[in-house]
Amino acid sequence: MAEFTMELSEEQREVRDWLHGFAADVIRPAAAEWDEREETPWPVIQEAAKVGIYSLDFYAQQYFDPTGLGIPMAMEELFWGDAGIALSIVGTGLAAVGVLANGTEEQIGTWIPQMYGDANDVKVAAFCSSEPDAGSDVASLRTRAVYDEAKDEWVINGTKTWATNGGIAGVHVVVASVDPELGSKGHASFIVPPGTPGCSQGQKFKKHGIRASHTAEVVLDDVRVPGSCLLGGKEKLDERLARAREKAKQGGERVKNAAMATFEASRPAVGAMAVGTARAAYEVALDYAKTRQQFGRPIIDNQGVAFQLADMRTSIDAARLLVWRASWMAVNGRPFTAAEGSMSKLFASETAKKVTAQAVQILGGNGYTREYPVERMHRDAAIYTIFEGTSEIQRLVIARTLSGMPIR
Ligand SMILES: Cc1cc2nc3c(=O)[nH]c(=O)nc-3n(C[C@H](O)[C@H](O)[C@H](O)COP(=O)(O)OP(=O)(O)OC[C@H]3O[C@@H](n4cnc5c(N)ncnc54)[C@H](O)[C@@H]3O)c2cc1C
């Protein structure tokens, strides 16, 4: 286990500075254009692939950083550049993590490389769990997967919604119910390979922020996938279902809580994205406050403005520390006994919303226009308190973990 230190290693600083350079030179200058176009920024993803940022190898290296800081540092820098473009770059990672977490070695080796493609032929992947009637309440999803034993195929039917890269992805990872009685314990994940008949894009959403990231419905109409596309394999699924049926007899609520706990580990990464956006807005506001003159002096000369900046920076640093703590705990196998993963996501996402709003205020009329980036950052920041579990759901997880009570 790494010794505790607040100092980043030389290697970590190099990676951070390299990512910052890419975010400053490639992502930030493209941000306004792709926000207006509301389209996936393929040329930027290609550029990221060329330099090695859009690749499985890069994320694996960061993931295995023994201090746990590799992923949060990468997320903070890329999202500092621009949240919409950065989500287009890291969105495939959501699907890849779905396969890494549940797939066999053979499935990992077959599908993850296909998710990314290569620098000359870049692909994206989508992770499809949410449904129109199953957002926070993931246990109630309706997409069904039924096994056709004669053909060794699974038949999937349902509609997924809000899928990042949904429909434009090559590989889709789809969560479906194989036993509705078991709630989330009756779910299984499937690979839907590129070009599978019956898998299509539904409506593409026009969003408030992160508009360079594609978000759409995915319609699954009698989609047939080979038995080998069930992540983890049939034998493991049957064993897991048998255990879950046994546990369900002892009380449904316990089953639900265990499922919620599995999301804990990915939440600090979303917290780090929020820290990136918050820091970006804070920096613009600080510069502006030092140069904008009113009443014959820079506006930062007023405590009303300077104190806001002091609070903004304090919250951002506190958020980063919570994210780093949770990431360190996750990588060192420390259990989140106080839901530290959820704490980090909750605080960082609320901080991003608040700080970006303060930045708009400090820029005054300019902050309200698209001439300055804080307007976009403020719209982008609103996503962090919604996806990967809303702030209310994070509070629910924290409160349940602290109290051991089934708080509703
Ligand atoms: C841009 C974007 C990208 C996304 N990407 C993906 C993706 O790639 N894959 C994917 O599967 N999903 C994705 N999502 C879906 C996202 O995870 C859900 O939107 C989120 O989980 C919230 O679900 P919901 O929208 O149905 O809100 P609801 O669950 O309907 O919640 C509505 C409100 O009620 C509150 N609420 C609900 N239940 C409770 C409760 N028990 N206690 C207190 N308050 C409660 C919520 O906090 C929220 O404020 C994405 C969403 C967006 C907007």
The ligand as a Gaussian input file, in Angstrom:
#p B3LYP/6-31G(d) Opt

LIG

0 1
 C      -26.879000      13.510000     -20.024000
 C      -27.203000      12.217000     -19.383000
 C      -26.407000      11.108000     -19.628000
 C      -26.738000       9.878000     -19.067000
 N      -25.984000       8.780000     -19.399000
 C      -26.436000       7.549000     -19.022000
 C      -25.807000       6.362000     -19.526000
 O      -24.829000       6.413000     -20.282000
 N      -26.338000       5.169000     -19.193000
 C      -27.414000       5.060000     -18.364000
 O      -27.843000       3.942000     -18.102000
 N      -28.026000       6.169000     -17.847000
 C      -27.568000       7.391000     -18.171000
 N      -28.200000       8.529000     -17.687000
 C      -29.359000       8.378000     -16.803000
 C      -29.124000       8.905000     -15.394000
 O      -28.307000       8.026000     -14.672000
 C      -30.513000       9.126000     -14.752000
 O      -31.073000      10.257000     -15.355000
 C      -30.428000       9.295000     -13.242000
 O      -30.088000       8.090000     -12.634000
 C      -31.740000       9.809000     -12.633000
 O      -32.829000       9.069000     -13.063000
 P      -34.144000       9.833000     -13.621000
 O      -33.687000      10.796000     -14.618000
 O      -35.124000       8.797000     -14.047000
 O      -34.726000      10.630000     -12.409000
 P      -35.830000      10.116000     -11.277000
 O      -35.330000       8.827000     -10.766000
 O      -37.144000      10.143000     -11.964000
 O      -35.709000      11.245000     -10.253000
 C      -36.392000      12.487000     -10.358000
 C      -36.158000      13.280000      -9.073000
 O      -36.701000      12.535000      -7.956000
 C      -35.690000      12.336000      -6.985000
 N      -35.883000      11.027000      -6.336000
 C      -36.130000       9.826000      -6.929000
 N      -36.206000       8.851000      -6.006000
 C      -35.985000       9.438000      -4.810000
 C      -35.921000       8.966000      -3.477000
 N      -36.083000       7.666000      -3.178000
 N      -35.679000       9.860000      -2.484000
 C      -35.504000      11.168000      -2.766000
 N      -35.541000      11.685000      -4.006000
 C      -35.777000      10.823000      -5.017000
 C      -34.380000      12.367000      -7.756000
 O      -33.290000      12.651000      -6.911000
 C      -34.672000      13.463000      -8.767000
 O      -34.449000      14.717000      -8.182000
 C      -27.858000       9.772000     -18.208000
 C      -28.637000      10.899000     -17.937000
 C      -28.339000      12.104000     -18.529000
 C      -29.232000      13.278000     -18.262000

